Amino acid sequence: MKTKILPLLFTALLFAGCVGTPFKWSDARRIEVGMTTQQVESILGKPLTMASKEDREVWAWNYGTGLGNGGYFAVEIKDGKVVEVPKIPEKLK
């Protein structure tokens, strides 16, 4: 019985770590208004999602633990440059 449970547990833990887009909050804090999309991608990698909002694009990176905790970090882009960056709470490390 134990031999069947261990592979299932290992597989579940493996997939739990794969939720979201891996990035560091310290890197997200480096994003500033005026940066180009190339600069943002070089710091955070490609966004998980991109959407249109009026005359802007919203680039988002998701994060999560696979245990119901998570959210997203998103920046707004206009004409190839960052125009809005959210404030990141200090508690997020």
PDB file of N, CA, C and O in Angstrom:
ATOM      1  N   MET A   1       0.824  -1.200   0.000  1.00  0.00           N
ATOM      2  CA  MET A   1       0.000   0.000   0.000  1.00  0.00           C
ATOM      3  C   MET A   1       0.865   1.260   0.000  1.00  0.00           C
ATOM      4  O   MET A   1       0.584   2.206  -0.735  1.00  0.00           O
ATOM      5  N   LYS A   2       1.935   1.274   0.836  1.00  0.00           N
ATOM      6  CA  LYS A   2       2.821   2.436   0.896  1.00  0.00           C
ATOM      7  C   LYS A   2       3.466   2.711  -0.450  1.00  0.00           C
ATOM      8  O   LYS A   2       3.664   3.868  -0.822  1.00  0.00           O
ATOM      9  N   THR A   3       3.794   1.662  -1.179  1.00  0.00           N
ATOM     10  CA  THR A   3       4.481   1.854  -2.458  1.00  0.00           C
ATOM     11  C   THR A   3       3.595   2.525  -3.488  1.00  0.00           C
ATOM     12  O   THR A   3       4.113   3.153  -4.412  1.00  0.00           O
ATOM     13  N   LYS A   4       2.293   2.420  -3.370  1.00  0.00           N
ATOM     14  CA  LYS A   4       1.385   3.090  -4.304  1.00  0.00           C
ATOM     15  C   LYS A   4       1.139   4.538  -3.900  1.00  0.00           C
ATOM     16  O   LYS A   4       0.913   5.391  -4.758  1.00  0.00           O
ATOM     17  N   ILE A   5       1.182   4.814  -2.624  1.00  0.00           N
ATOM     18  CA  ILE A   5       0.900   6.164  -2.136  1.00  0.00           C
ATOM     19  C   ILE A   5       2.072   7.106  -2.393  1.00  0.00           C
ATOM     20  O   ILE A   5       1.853   8.264  -2.749  1.00  0.00           O
ATOM     21  N   LEU A   6       3.301   6.648  -2.223  1.00  0.00           N
ATOM     22  CA  LEU A   6       4.465   7.515  -2.395  1.00  0.00           C
ATOM     23  C   LEU A   6       4.562   8.116  -3.793  1.00  0.00           C
ATOM     24  O   LEU A   6       4.786   9.321  -3.907  1.00  0.00           O
ATOM     25  N   PRO A   7       4.402   7.326  -4.876  1.00  0.00           N
ATOM     26  CA  PRO A   7       4.459   7.964  -6.205  1.00  0.00           C
ATOM     27  C   PRO A   7       3.342   8.984  -6.420  1.00  0.00           C
ATOM     28  O   PRO A   7       3.560  10.013  -7.060  1.00  0.00           O
ATOM     29  N   LEU A   8       2.150   8.708  -5.892  1.00  0.00           N
ATOM     30  CA  LEU A   8       1.046   9.666  -6.023  1.00  0.00           C
ATOM     31  C   LEU A   8       1.341  10.951  -5.261  1.00  0.00           C
ATOM     32  O   LEU A   8       1.088  12.046  -5.763  1.00  0.00           O
ATOM     33  N   LEU A   9       1.871  10.820  -4.063  1.00  0.00           N
ATOM     34  CA  LEU A   9       2.217  11.983  -3.257  1.00  0.00           C
ATOM     35  C   LEU A   9       3.306  12.803  -3.951  1.00  0.00           C
ATOM     36  O   LEU A   9       3.219  14.029  -4.013  1.00  0.00           O
ATOM     37  N   PHE A  10       4.320  12.132  -4.468  1.00  0.00           N
ATOM     38  CA  PHE A  10       5.404  12.820  -5.181  1.00  0.00           C
ATOM     39  C   PHE A  10       4.856  13.589  -6.384  1.00  0.00           C
ATOM     40  O   PHE A  10       5.219  14.745  -6.603  1.00  0.00           O
ATOM     41  N   THR A  11       3.994  12.955  -7.154  1.00  0.00           N
ATOM     42  CA  THR A  11       3.407  13.596  -8.337  1.00  0.00           C
ATOM     43  C   THR A  11       2.573  14.814  -7.944  1.00  0.00           C
ATOM     44  O   THR A  11       2.653  15.853  -8.599  1.00  0.00           O
ATOM     45  N   ALA A  12       1.784  14.699  -6.893  1.00  0.00           N
ATOM     46  CA  ALA A  12       0.960  15.825  -6.427  1.00  0.00           C
ATOM     47  C   ALA A  12       1.842  16.993  -5.992  1.00  0.00           C
ATOM     48  O   ALA A  12       1.540  18.143  -6.313  1.00  0.00           O
ATOM     49  N   LEU A  13       2.919  16.718  -5.271  1.00  0.00           N
ATOM     50  CA  LEU A  13       3.813  17.788  -4.838  1.00  0.00           C
ATOM     51  C   LEU A  13       4.539  18.426  -6.015  1.00  0.00           C
ATOM     52  O   LEU A  13       4.779  19.633  -6.021  1.00  0.00           O
ATOM     53  N   LEU A  14       4.882  17.628  -6.998  1.00  0.00           N
ATOM     54  CA  LEU A  14       5.545  18.142  -8.189  1.00  0.00           C
ATOM     55  C   LEU A  14       4.649  19.135  -8.920  1.00  0.00           C
ATOM     56  O   LEU A  14       5.098  20.218  -9.295  1.00  0.00           O
ATOM     57  N   PHE A  15       3.382  18.771  -9.126  1.00  0.00           N
ATOM     58  CA  PHE A  15       2.460  19.667  -9.820  1.00  0.00           C
ATOM     59  C   PHE A  15       2.086  20.874  -8.971  1.00  0.00           C
ATOM     60  O   PHE A  15       1.819  21.943  -9.521  1.00  0.00           O
ATOM     61  N   ALA A  16       2.059  20.739  -7.666  1.00  0.00           N
ATOM     62  CA  ALA A  16       1.734  21.875  -6.793  1.00  0.00           C
ATOM     63  C   ALA A  16       2.766  22.979  -6.940  1.00  0.00           C
ATOM     64  O   ALA A  16       2.426  24.157  -6.832  1.00  0.00           O
ATOM     65  N   GLY A  17       4.008  22.624  -7.182  1.00  0.00           N
ATOM     66  CA  GLY A  17       5.051  23.627  -7.348  1.00  0.00           C
ATOM     67  C   GLY A  17       5.044  24.288  -8.712  1.00  0.00           C
ATOM     68  O   GLY A  17       5.781  25.250  -8.926  1.00  0.00           O
ATOM     69  N   CYS A  18       4.231  23.801  -9.643  1.00  0.00           N
ATOM     70  CA  CYS A  18       4.229  24.317 -11.008  1.00  0.00           C
ATOM     71  C   CYS A  18       3.158  25.370 -11.263  1.00  0.00           C
ATOM     72  O   CYS A  18       3.016  25.841 -12.391  1.00  0.00           O
ATOM     73  N   VAL A  19       2.417  25.738 -10.254  1.00  0.00           N
ATOM     74  CA  VAL A  19       1.338  26.703 -10.438  1.00  0.00           C
ATOM     75  C   VAL A  19       1.928  28.102 -10.514  1.00  0.00           C
ATOM     76  O   VAL A  19       2.758  28.477  -9.685  1.00  0.00           O
ATOM     77  N   GLY A  20       1.505  28.865 -11.500  1.00  0.00           N
ATOM     78  CA  GLY A  20       1.939  30.249 -11.604  1.00  0.00           C
ATOM     79  C   GLY A  20       3.163  30.425 -12.481  1.00  0.00           C
ATOM     80  O   GLY A  20       3.616  29.498 -13.152  1.00  0.00           O
ATOM     81  N   THR A  21       3.681  31.631 -12.456  1.00  0.00           N
ATOM     82  CA  THR A  21       4.846  32.000 -13.243  1.00  0.00           C
ATOM     83  C   THR A  21       5.978  32.291 -12.271  1.00  0.00           C
ATOM     84  O   THR A  21       5.852  33.189 -11.439  1.00  0.00           O
ATOM     85  N   PRO A  22       7.071  31.561 -12.353  1.00  0.00           N
ATOM     86  CA  PRO A  22       8.128  31.807 -11.370  1.00  0.00           C
ATOM     87  C   PRO A  22       8.771  33.188 -11.552  1.00  0.00           C
ATOM     88  O   PRO A  22       9.293  33.501 -12.622  1.00  0.00           O
ATOM     89  N   PHE A  23       8.727  33.985 -10.522  1.00  0.00           N
ATOM     90  CA  PHE A  23       9.427  35.268 -10.489  1.00  0.00           C
ATOM     91  C   PHE A  23       9.670  35.612  -9.035  1.00  0.00           C
ATOM     92  O   PHE A  23       9.027  35.063  -8.140  1.00  0.00           O
ATOM     93  N   LYS A  24      10.587  36.508  -8.806  1.00  0.00           N
ATOM     94  CA  LYS A  24      10.908  36.935  -7.451  1.00  0.00           C
ATOM     95  C   LYS A  24      10.328  38.320  -7.229  1.00  0.00           C
ATOM     96  O   LYS A  24      10.366  39.171  -8.117  1.00  0.00           O
ATOM     97  N   TRP A  25       9.791  38.539  -6.033  1.00  0.00           N
ATOM     98  CA  TRP A  25       9.242  39.861  -5.718  1.00  0.00           C
ATOM     99  C   TRP A  25      10.324  40.927  -5.780  1.00  0.00           C
ATOM    100  O   TRP A  25      10.048  42.072  -6.138  1.00  0.00           O
ATOM    101  N   SER A  26      11.545  40.565  -5.437  1.00  0.00           N
ATOM    102  CA  SER A  26      12.644  41.542  -5.532  1.00  0.00           C
ATOM    103  C   SER A  26      12.830  41.983  -6.985  1.00  0.00           C
ATOM    104  O   SER A  26      13.161  43.141  -7.243  1.00  0.00           O
ATOM    105  N   ASP A  27      12.619  41.066  -7.936  1.00  0.00           N
ATOM    106  CA  ASP A  27      12.698  41.434  -9.353  1.00  0.00           C
ATOM    107  C   ASP A  27      11.506  42.299  -9.759  1.00  0.00           C
ATOM    108  O   ASP A  27      11.666  43.278 -10.487  1.00  0.00           O
ATOM    109  N   ALA A  28      10.317  41.939  -9.290  1.00  0.00           N
ATOM    110  CA  ALA A  28       9.117  42.720  -9.629  1.00  0.00           C
ATOM    111  C   ALA A  28       9.255  44.159  -9.131  1.00  0.00           C
ATOM    112  O   ALA A  28       8.772  45.091  -9.775  1.00  0.00           O
ATOM    113  N   ARG A  29       9.912  44.336  -7.991  1.00  0.00           N
ATOM    114  CA  ARG A  29      10.109  45.690  -7.451  1.00  0.00           C
ATOM    115  C   ARG A  29      11.054  46.529  -8.315  1.00  0.00           C
ATOM    116  O   ARG A  29      11.081  47.751  -8.177  1.00  0.00           O
ATOM    117  N   ARG A  30      11.813  45.909  -9.187  1.00  0.00           N
ATOM    118  CA  ARG A  30      12.729  46.632 -10.079  1.00  0.00           C
ATOM    119  C   ARG A  30      12.015  47.268 -11.269  1.00  0.00           C
ATOM    120  O   ARG A  30      12.575  48.137 -11.937  1.00  0.00           O
ATOM    121  N   ILE A  31      10.773  46.837 -11.538  1.00  0.00           N
ATOM    122  CA  ILE A  31      10.026  47.355 -12.683  1.00  0.00           C
ATOM    123  C   ILE A  31       9.596  48.790 -12.387  1.00  0.00           C
ATOM    124  O   ILE A  31       9.034  49.077 -11.330  1.00  0.00           O
ATOM    125  N   GLU A  32       9.868  49.683 -13.332  1.00  0.00           N
ATOM    126  CA  GLU A  32       9.550  51.105 -13.146  1.00  0.00           C
ATOM    127  C   GLU A  32       8.818  51.664 -14.356  1.00  0.00           C
ATOM    128  O   GLU A  32       8.955  51.167 -15.474  1.00  0.00           O
ATOM    129  N   VAL A  33       8.040  52.706 -14.108  1.00  0.00           N
ATOM    130  CA  VAL A  33       7.374  53.421 -15.191  1.00  0.00           C
ATOM    131  C   VAL A  33       8.449  53.930 -16.151  1.00  0.00           C
ATOM    132  O   VAL A  33       9.485  54.447 -15.733  1.00  0.00           O
ATOM    133  N   GLY A  34       8.176  53.770 -17.449  1.00  0.00           N
ATOM    134  CA  GLY A  34       9.106  54.225 -18.473  1.00  0.00           C
ATOM    135  C   GLY A  34       9.964  53.118 -19.062  1.00  0.00           C
ATOM    136  O   GLY A  34      10.563  53.295 -20.123  1.00  0.00           O
ATOM    137  N   MET A  35      10.028  51.967 -18.376  1.00  0.00           N
ATOM    138  CA  MET A  35      10.805  50.849 -18.919  1.00  0.00           C
ATOM    139  C   MET A  35      10.161  50.323 -20.190  1.00  0.00           C
ATOM    140  O   MET A  35       8.943  50.393 -20.353  1.00  0.00           O
ATOM    141  N   THR A  36      10.981  49.797 -21.087  1.00  0.00           N
ATOM    142  CA  THR A  36      10.456  49.186 -22.307  1.00  0.00           C
ATOM    143  C   THR A  36       9.987  47.763 -22.009  1.00  0.00           C
ATOM    144  O   THR A  36      10.328  47.176 -20.982  1.00  0.00           O
ATOM    145  N   THR A  37       9.205  47.235 -22.926  1.00  0.00           N
ATOM    146  CA  THR A  37       8.738  45.860 -22.748  1.00  0.00           C
ATOM    147  C   THR A  37       9.920  44.887 -22.743  1.00  0.00           C
ATOM    148  O   THR A  37       9.884  43.874 -22.045  1.00  0.00           O
ATOM    149  N   GLN A  38      10.953  45.185 -23.511  1.00  0.00           N
ATOM    150  CA  GLN A  38      12.135  44.323 -23.536  1.00  0.00           C
ATOM    151  C   GLN A  38      12.831  44.315 -22.171  1.00  0.00           C
ATOM    152  O   GLN A  38      13.296  43.270 -21.717  1.00  0.00           O
ATOM    153  N   GLN A  39      12.902  45.467 -21.525  1.00  0.00           N
ATOM    154  CA  GLN A  39      13.514  45.540 -20.200  1.00  0.00           C
ATOM    155  C   GLN A  39      12.711  44.732 -19.184  1.00  0.00           C
ATOM    156  O   GLN A  39      13.275  44.021 -18.353  1.00  0.00           O
ATOM    157  N   VAL A  40      11.382  44.850 -19.264  1.00  0.00           N
ATOM    158  CA  VAL A  40      10.519  44.116 -18.340  1.00  0.00           C
ATOM    159  C   VAL A  40      10.699  42.611 -18.543  1.00  0.00           C
ATOM    160  O   VAL A  40      10.849  41.866 -17.575  1.00  0.00           O
ATOM    161  N   GLU A  41      10.684  42.168 -19.791  1.00  0.00           N
ATOM    162  CA  GLU A  41      10.858  40.739 -20.077  1.00  0.00           C
ATOM    163  C   GLU A  41      12.223  40.239 -19.633  1.00  0.00           C
ATOM    164  O   GLU A  41      12.345  39.095 -19.195  1.00  0.00           O
ATOM    165  N   SER A  42      13.246  41.069 -19.735  1.00  0.00           N
ATOM    166  CA  SER A  42      14.573  40.621 -19.316  1.00  0.00           C
ATOM    167  C   SER A  42      14.644  40.428 -17.801  1.00  0.00           C
ATOM    168  O   SER A  42      15.466  39.651 -17.315  1.00  0.00           O
ATOM    169  N   ILE A  43      13.795  41.126 -17.055  1.00  0.00           N
ATOM    170  CA  ILE A  43      13.780  40.999 -15.598  1.00  0.00           C
ATOM    171  C   ILE A  43      12.838  39.887 -15.140  1.00  0.00           C
ATOM    172  O   ILE A  43      13.212  39.059 -14.310  1.00  0.00           O
ATOM    173  N   LEU A  44      11.606  39.866 -15.682  1.00  0.00           N
ATOM    174  CA  LEU A  44      10.582  38.937 -15.191  1.00  0.00           C
ATOM    175  C   LEU A  44      10.306  37.753 -16.111  1.00  0.00           C
ATOM    176  O   LEU A  44       9.629  36.807 -15.710  1.00  0.00           O
ATOM    177  N   GLY A  45      10.815  37.791 -17.325  1.00  0.00           N
ATOM    178  CA  GLY A  45      10.473  36.759 -18.297  1.00  0.00           C
ATOM    179  C   GLY A  45       9.173  37.126 -18.995  1.00  0.00           C
ATOM    180  O   GLY A  45       8.576  38.168 -18.727  1.00  0.00           O
ATOM    181  N   LYS A  46       8.752  36.255 -19.890  1.00  0.00           N
ATOM    182  CA  LYS A  46       7.508  36.513 -20.623  1.00  0.00           C
ATOM    183  C   LYS A  46       6.320  36.429 -19.667  1.00  0.00           C
ATOM    184  O   LYS A  46       6.290  35.568 -18.788  1.00  0.00           O
ATOM    185  N   PRO A  47       5.341  37.321 -19.835  1.00  0.00           N
ATOM    186  CA  PRO A  47       4.154  37.257 -18.973  1.00  0.00           C
ATOM    187  C   PRO A  47       3.326  36.020 -19.282  1.00  0.00           C
ATOM    188  O   PRO A  47       3.339  35.510 -20.402  1.00  0.00           O
ATOM    189  N   LEU A  48       2.614  35.551 -18.283  1.00  0.00           N
ATOM    190  CA  LEU A  48       1.723  34.408 -18.467  1.00  0.00           C
ATOM    191  C   LEU A  48       0.516  34.813 -19.306  1.00  0.00           C
ATOM    192  O   LEU A  48       0.038  34.043 -20.139  1.00  0.00           O
ATOM    193  N   THR A  49       0.025  36.041 -19.073  1.00  0.00           N
ATOM    194  CA  THR A  49      -1.121  36.522 -19.842  1.00  0.00           C
ATOM    195  C   THR A  49      -0.901  37.970 -20.270  1.00  0.00           C
ATOM    196  O   THR A  49      -0.190  38.738 -19.621  1.00  0.00           O
ATOM    197  N   MET A  50      -1.537  38.309 -21.383  1.00  0.00           N
ATOM    198  CA  MET A  50      -1.538  39.682 -21.883  1.00  0.00           C
ATOM    199  C   MET A  50      -2.967  39.999 -22.303  1.00  0.00           C
ATOM    200  O   MET A  50      -3.633  39.176 -22.932  1.00  0.00           O
ATOM    201  N   ALA A  51      -3.437  41.195 -21.955  1.00  0.00           N
ATOM    202  CA  ALA A  51      -4.809  41.575 -22.303  1.00  0.00           C
ATOM    203  C   ALA A  51      -4.842  43.050 -22.685  1.00  0.00           C
ATOM    204  O   ALA A  51      -3.952  43.818 -22.321  1.00  0.00           O
ATOM    205  N   SER A  52      -5.871  43.430 -23.415  1.00  0.00           N
ATOM    206  CA  SER A  52      -6.070  44.825 -23.791  1.00  0.00           C
ATOM    207  C   SER A  52      -6.990  45.498 -22.794  1.00  0.00           C
ATOM    208  O   SER A  52      -7.940  44.892 -22.299  1.00  0.00           O
ATOM    209  N   LYS A  53      -6.700  46.762 -22.503  1.00  0.00           N
ATOM    210  CA  LYS A  53      -7.526  47.569 -21.604  1.00  0.00           C
ATOM    211  C   LYS A  53      -7.517  48.983 -22.154  1.00  0.00           C
ATOM    212  O   LYS A  53      -6.529  49.705 -22.016  1.00  0.00           O
ATOM    213  N   GLU A  54      -8.616  49.375 -22.775  1.00  0.00           N
ATOM    214  CA  GLU A  54      -8.721  50.683 -23.418  1.00  0.00           C
ATOM    215  C   GLU A  54      -7.557  50.870 -24.383  1.00  0.00           C
ATOM    216  O   GLU A  54      -7.462  50.142 -25.371  1.00  0.00           O
ATOM    217  N   ASP A  55      -6.673  51.822 -24.125  1.00  0.00           N
ATOM    218  CA  ASP A  55      -5.552  52.073 -25.032  1.00  0.00           C
ATOM    219  C   ASP A  55      -4.241  51.470 -24.519  1.00  0.00           C
ATOM    220  O   ASP A  55      -3.157  51.872 -24.942  1.00  0.00           O
ATOM    221  N   ARG A  56      -4.350  50.506 -23.606  1.00  0.00           N
ATOM    222  CA  ARG A  56      -3.165  49.908 -22.984  1.00  0.00           C
ATOM    223  C   ARG A  56      -3.213  48.392 -23.064  1.00  0.00           C
ATOM    224  O   ARG A  56      -4.251  47.788 -23.334  1.00  0.00           O
ATOM    225  N   GLU A  57      -2.052  47.802 -22.820  1.00  0.00           N
ATOM    226  CA  GLU A  57      -1.967  46.358 -22.642  1.00  0.00           C
ATOM    227  C   GLU A  57      -1.693  46.100 -21.168  1.00  0.00           C
ATOM    228  O   GLU A  57      -1.029  46.896 -20.503  1.00  0.00           O
ATOM    229  N   VAL A  58      -2.204  44.988 -20.662  1.00  0.00           N
ATOM    230  CA  VAL A  58      -1.911  44.578 -19.298  1.00  0.00           C
ATOM    231  C   VAL A  58      -1.140  43.268 -19.383  1.00  0.00           C
ATOM    232  O   VAL A  58      -1.630  42.276 -19.922  1.00  0.00           O
ATOM    233  N   TRP A  59       0.070  43.282 -18.845  1.00  0.00           N
ATOM    234  CA  TRP A  59       0.906  42.082 -18.794  1.00  0.00           C
ATOM    235  C   TRP A  59       0.853  41.556 -17.370  1.00  0.00           C
ATOM    236  O   TRP A  59       1.032  42.312 -16.416  1.00  0.00           O
ATOM    237  N   ALA A  60       0.605  40.245 -17.225  1.00  0.00           N
ATOM    238  CA  ALA A  60       0.460  39.670 -15.887  1.00  0.00           C
ATOM    239  C   ALA A  60       1.283  38.406 -15.721  1.00  0.00           C
ATOM    240  O   ALA A  60       1.390  37.572 -16.621  1.00  0.00           O
ATOM    241  N   TRP A  61       1.853  38.300 -14.548  1.00  0.00           N
ATOM    242  CA  TRP A  61       2.587  37.117 -14.116  1.00  0.00           C
ATOM    243  C   TRP A  61       1.845  36.565 -12.907  1.00  0.00           C
ATOM    244  O   TRP A  61       1.649  37.277 -11.923  1.00  0.00           O
ATOM    245  N   ASN A  62       1.434  35.311 -12.971  1.00  0.00           N
ATOM    246  CA  ASN A  62       0.724  34.684 -11.863  1.00  0.00           C
ATOM    247  C   ASN A  62       1.726  34.015 -10.931  1.00  0.00           C
ATOM    248  O   ASN A  62       2.814  33.607 -11.337  1.00  0.00           O
ATOM    249  N   TYR A  63       1.328  33.918  -9.689  1.00  0.00           N
ATOM    250  CA  TYR A  63       2.134  33.173  -8.735  1.00  0.00           C
ATOM    251  C   TYR A  63       1.193  32.346  -7.885  1.00  0.00           C
ATOM    252  O   TYR A  63       0.018  32.681  -7.741  1.00  0.00           O
ATOM    253  N   GLY A  64       1.696  31.292  -7.336  1.00  0.00           N
ATOM    254  CA  GLY A  64       0.870  30.466  -6.475  1.00  0.00           C
ATOM    255  C   GLY A  64       1.667  29.341  -5.866  1.00  0.00           C
ATOM    256  O   GLY A  64       2.786  29.039  -6.281  1.00  0.00           O
ATOM    257  N   THR A  65       1.065  28.734  -4.879  1.00  0.00           N
ATOM    258  CA  THR A  65       1.721  27.622  -4.206  1.00  0.00           C
ATOM    259  C   THR A  65       1.066  26.302  -4.553  1.00  0.00           C
ATOM    260  O   THR A  65       1.588  25.245  -4.201  1.00  0.00           O
ATOM    261  N   GLY A  66      -0.055  26.340  -5.228  1.00  0.00           N
ATOM    262  CA  GLY A  66      -0.783  25.115  -5.513  1.00  0.00           C
ATOM    263  C   GLY A  66      -1.697  24.717  -4.367  1.00  0.00           C
ATOM    264  O   GLY A  66      -2.416  23.721  -4.460  1.00  0.00           O
ATOM    265  N   LEU A  67      -1.675  25.481  -3.294  1.00  0.00           N
ATOM    266  CA  LEU A  67      -2.495  25.170  -2.129  1.00  0.00           C
ATOM    267  C   LEU A  67      -3.579  26.217  -1.920  1.00  0.00           C
ATOM    268  O   LEU A  67      -4.057  26.414  -0.803  1.00  0.00           O
ATOM    269  N   GLY A  68      -3.960  26.884  -2.997  1.00  0.00           N
ATOM    270  CA  GLY A  68      -5.014  27.889  -2.903  1.00  0.00           C
ATOM    271  C   GLY A  68      -4.492  29.292  -2.654  1.00  0.00           C
ATOM    272  O   GLY A  68      -5.260  30.253  -2.702  1.00  0.00           O
ATOM    273  N   ASN A  69      -3.196  29.427  -2.389  1.00  0.00           N
ATOM    274  CA  ASN A  69      -2.610  30.753  -2.193  1.00  0.00           C
ATOM    275  C   ASN A  69      -2.078  31.239  -3.528  1.00  0.00           C
ATOM    276  O   ASN A  69      -1.510  30.458  -4.292  1.00  0.00           O
ATOM    277  N   GLY A  70      -2.250  32.487  -3.808  1.00  0.00           N
ATOM    278  CA  GLY A  70      -1.705  33.005  -5.054  1.00  0.00           C
ATOM    279  C   GLY A  70      -2.358  34.298  -5.449  1.00  0.00           C
ATOM    280  O   GLY A  70      -3.176  34.859  -4.721  1.00  0.00           O
ATOM    281  N   GLY A  71      -1.986  34.749  -6.596  1.00  0.00           N
ATOM    282  CA  GLY A  71      -2.506  36.001  -7.124  1.00  0.00           C
ATOM    283  C   GLY A  71      -1.744  36.344  -8.379  1.00  0.00           C
ATOM    284  O   GLY A  71      -1.303  35.457  -9.109  1.00  0.00           O
ATOM    285  N   TYR A  72      -1.588  37.625  -8.632  1.00  0.00           N
ATOM    286  CA  TYR A  72      -0.877  38.016  -9.833  1.00  0.00           C
ATOM    287  C   TYR A  72      -0.182  39.356  -9.623  1.00  0.00           C
ATOM    288  O   TYR A  72      -0.522  40.129  -8.727  1.00  0.00           O
ATOM    289  N   PHE A  73       0.791  39.599 -10.473  1.00  0.00           N
ATOM    290  CA  PHE A  73       1.490  40.880 -10.550  1.00  0.00           C
ATOM    291  C   PHE A  73       1.289  41.361 -11.977  1.00  0.00           C
ATOM    292  O   PHE A  73       1.611  40.635 -12.917  1.00  0.00           O
ATOM    293  N   ALA A  74       0.769  42.560 -12.161  1.00  0.00           N
ATOM    294  CA  ALA A  74       0.470  43.056 -13.507  1.00  0.00           C
ATOM    295  C   ALA A  74       0.969  44.479 -13.676  1.00  0.00           C
ATOM    296  O   ALA A  74       0.913  45.293 -12.754  1.00  0.00           O
ATOM    297  N   VAL A  75       1.457  44.758 -14.875  1.00  0.00           N
ATOM    298  CA  VAL A  75       1.865  46.114 -15.233  1.00  0.00           C
ATOM    299  C   VAL A  75       1.087  46.538 -16.466  1.00  0.00           C
ATOM    300  O   VAL A  75       0.669  45.705 -17.271  1.00  0.00           O
ATOM    301  N   GLU A  76       0.899  47.843 -16.605  1.00  0.00           N
ATOM    302  CA  GLU A  76       0.209  48.362 -17.779  1.00  0.00           C
ATOM    303  C   GLU A  76       1.232  48.967 -18.729  1.00  0.00           C
ATOM    304  O   GLU A  76       2.144  49.684 -18.318  1.00  0.00           O
ATOM    305  N   ILE A  77       1.056  48.654 -20.024  1.00  0.00           N
ATOM    306  CA  ILE A  77       1.982  49.050 -21.076  1.00  0.00           C
ATOM    307  C   ILE A  77       1.228  49.909 -22.102  1.00  0.00           C
ATOM    308  O   ILE A  77       0.105  49.585 -22.489  1.00  0.00           O
ATOM    309  N   LYS A  78       1.857  50.998 -22.530  1.00  0.00           N
ATOM    310  CA  LYS A  78       1.294  51.823 -23.600  1.00  0.00           C
ATOM    311  C   LYS A  78       2.445  52.231 -24.518  1.00  0.00           C
ATOM    312  O   LYS A  78       3.477  52.721 -24.058  1.00  0.00           O
ATOM    313  N   ASP A  79       2.256  52.024 -25.808  1.00  0.00           N
ATOM    314  CA  ASP A  79       3.271  52.373 -26.802  1.00  0.00           C
ATOM    315  C   ASP A  79       4.636  51.746 -26.476  1.00  0.00           C
ATOM    316  O   ASP A  79       5.680  52.369 -26.668  1.00  0.00           O
ATOM    317  N   GLY A  80       4.605  50.502 -25.981  1.00  0.00           N
ATOM    318  CA  GLY A  80       5.841  49.761 -25.726  1.00  0.00           C
ATOM    319  C   GLY A  80       6.572  50.106 -24.447  1.00  0.00           C
ATOM    320  O   GLY A  80       7.694  49.648 -24.226  1.00  0.00           O
ATOM    321  N   LYS A  81       5.930  50.931 -23.581  1.00  0.00           N
ATOM    322  CA  LYS A  81       6.578  51.320 -22.325  1.00  0.00           C
ATOM    323  C   LYS A  81       5.623  51.148 -21.146  1.00  0.00           C
ATOM    324  O   LYS A  81       4.406  51.269 -21.292  1.00  0.00           O
ATOM    325  N   VAL A  82       6.194  50.866 -19.984  1.00  0.00           N
ATOM    326  CA  VAL A  82       5.415  50.705 -18.755  1.00  0.00           C
ATOM    327  C   VAL A  82       4.851  52.060 -18.349  1.00  0.00           C
ATOM    328  O   VAL A  82       5.582  53.046 -18.259  1.00  0.00           O
ATOM    329  N   VAL A  83       3.531  52.099 -18.102  1.00  0.00           N
ATOM    330  CA  VAL A  83       2.899  53.349 -17.661  1.00  0.00           C
ATOM    331  C   VAL A  83       2.308  53.231 -16.256  1.00  0.00           C
ATOM    332  O   VAL A  83       1.983  54.238 -15.628  1.00  0.00           O
ATOM    333  N   GLU A  84       2.170  51.988 -15.764  1.00  0.00           N
ATOM    334  CA  GLU A  84       1.646  51.820 -14.406  1.00  0.00           C
ATOM    335  C   GLU A  84       2.182  50.536 -13.798  1.00  0.00           C
ATOM    336  O   GLU A  84       2.165  49.474 -14.422  1.00  0.00           O
ATOM    337  N   VAL A  85       2.663  50.659 -12.552  1.00  0.00           N
ATOM    338  CA  VAL A  85       3.199  49.531 -11.793  1.00  0.00           C
ATOM    339  C   VAL A  85       2.529  49.544 -10.423  1.00  0.00           C
ATOM    340  O   VAL A  85       2.498  50.587  -9.769  1.00  0.00           O
ATOM    341  N   PRO A  86       1.996  48.414  -9.977  1.00  0.00           N
ATOM    342  CA  PRO A  86       1.356  48.410  -8.662  1.00  0.00           C
ATOM    343  C   PRO A  86       2.388  48.471  -7.533  1.00  0.00           C
ATOM    344  O   PRO A  86       3.531  48.043  -7.694  1.00  0.00           O
ATOM    345  N   LYS A  87       1.971  48.998  -6.416  1.00  0.00           N
ATOM    346  CA  LYS A  87       2.821  48.992  -5.218  1.00  0.00           C
ATOM    347  C   LYS A  87       2.788  47.573  -4.654  1.00  0.00           C
ATOM    348  O   LYS A  87       1.722  46.972  -4.523  1.00  0.00           O
ATOM    349  N   ILE A  88       3.948  47.053  -4.329  1.00  0.00           N
ATOM    350  CA  ILE A  88       4.046  45.691  -3.808  1.00  0.00           C
ATOM    351  C   ILE A  88       4.243  45.764  -2.299  1.00  0.00           C
ATOM    352  O   ILE A  88       5.207  46.374  -1.836  1.00  0.00           O
ATOM    353  N   PRO A  89       3.349  45.152  -1.523  1.00  0.00           N
ATOM    354  CA  PRO A  89       3.493  45.181  -0.066  1.00  0.00           C
ATOM    355  C   PRO A  89       4.829  44.570   0.376  1.00  0.00           C
ATOM    356  O   PRO A  89       5.291  43.593  -0.214  1.00  0.00           O
ATOM    357  N   GLU A  90       5.431  45.134   1.389  1.00  0.00           N
ATOM    358  CA  GLU A  90       6.713  44.665   1.901  1.00  0.00           C
ATOM    359  C   GLU A  90       6.648  43.221   2.410  1.00  0.00           C
ATOM    360  O   GLU A  90       7.661  42.523   2.415  1.00  0.00           O
ATOM    361  N   LYS A  91       5.467  42.771   2.836  1.00  0.00           N
ATOM    362  CA  LYS A  91       5.347  41.410   3.368  1.00  0.00           C
ATOM    363  C   LYS A  91       5.581  40.350   2.289  1.00  0.00           C
ATOM    364  O   LYS A  91       5.883  39.201   2.614  1.00  0.00           O
ATOM    365  N   LEU A  92       5.447  40.714   1.019  1.00  0.00           N
ATOM    366  CA  LEU A  92       5.695  39.771  -0.064  1.00  0.00           C
ATOM    367  C   LEU A  92       7.191  39.737  -0.327  1.00  0.00           C
ATOM    368  O   LEU A  92       7.789  40.738  -0.722  1.00  0.00           O
ATOM    369  N   LYS A  93       7.768  38.611  -0.110  1.00  0.00           N
ATOM    370  CA  LYS A  93       9.226  38.473  -0.239  1.00  0.00           C
ATOM    371  C   LYS A  93       9.583  37.680  -1.454  1.00  0.00           C
ATOM    372  O   LYS A  93      10.764  37.462  -1.724  1.00  0.00           O
TER     373      LYS A  93
END
